[in-house]
Amino acid sequence: MRTKREYKKGAKNSEYDAYHGTAKQKKRRAARNKAARKMKCPKGKEAHHKDKNPKNNKRSNLRCITKKKNRKMQPKRK
């Protein structure tokens, strides 16, 4: 029998908080947001880092591409 999964933000033992609340994930999200603000990509597109380094937010390293294409190009995480 499966146990009920808890996704609600702030709930006790929430999977959301376990993943999104980590310091590492907060830094990744902050870098993505910074790149998106810098590029001003239209709706449905997001900033792509040409050199695959999410910490390099130089304008020359960024371009706007579709979310689907960006997800295909990203390396697999461990």
C-alpha positions in Angstrom: 0.0 0.0 0.0 1.3 3.4 -1.0 1.7 6.2 1.5 0.2 9.5 0.7 2.7 12.0 -0.7 2.7 15.5 0.8 3.5 18.3 -1.7 2.0 21.3 0.2 4.5 24.0 1.0 5.1 24.2 4.7 3.4 20.9 5.5 5.2 18.6 7.9 7.8 16.4 6.0 6.8 18.0 2.7 8.6 16.8 -0.4 8.3 20.4 -1.7 10.3 21.8 1.3 12.8 18.9 1.2 13.7 19.8 -2.4 13.0 23.5 -2.9 14.1 24.5 0.5 17.7 23.4 0.3 20.4 26.0 0.0 21.8 24.5 -3.2 18.4 24.6 -4.9 17.8 28.2 -3.7 21.1 29.3 -5.3 20.2 27.6 -8.6 16.8 29.2 -8.6 18.3 32.6 -7.9 20.8 32.2 -10.8 17.9 31.2 -13.2 15.8 34.2 -12.1 18.8 36.6 -12.5 19.4 35.3 -16.1 15.7 35.6 -17.0 15.5 39.2 -15.7 18.6 40.1 -17.7 17.4 38.6 -20.9 13.7 39.7 -20.7 12.7 36.5 -22.6 9.1 36.5 -24.0 6.4 34.2 -22.6 7.1 30.5 -23.2 10.9 31.0 -23.5 13.7 31.1 -21.0 17.3 32.0 -20.7 19.8 29.4 -21.9 23.5 29.5 -20.9 25.6 28.8 -24.0 28.6 27.5 -22.0 26.3 25.4 -19.7 27.5 27.2 -16.6 24.4 28.5 -14.8 26.5 30.9 -12.7 27.9 32.7 -15.8 25.1 35.3 -16.3 27.0 37.5 -18.8 24.7 38.7 -21.5 27.1 37.3 -24.2 26.6 33.8 -22.6 22.8 33.9 -22.6 20.1 33.5 -25.3 16.3 33.0 -25.2 15.1 29.5 -26.3 11.9 27.5 -25.7 11.5 25.7 -22.5 11.3 22.3 -24.3 14.5 22.9 -26.2 16.3 24.1 -23.0 15.3 21.0 -21.1 16.7 18.7 -23.8 20.0 20.5 -23.8 20.5 20.4 -20.0 22.9 17.7 -18.6 21.4 14.9 -16.5 21.6 15.5 -12.8 22.8 12.8 -10.4 
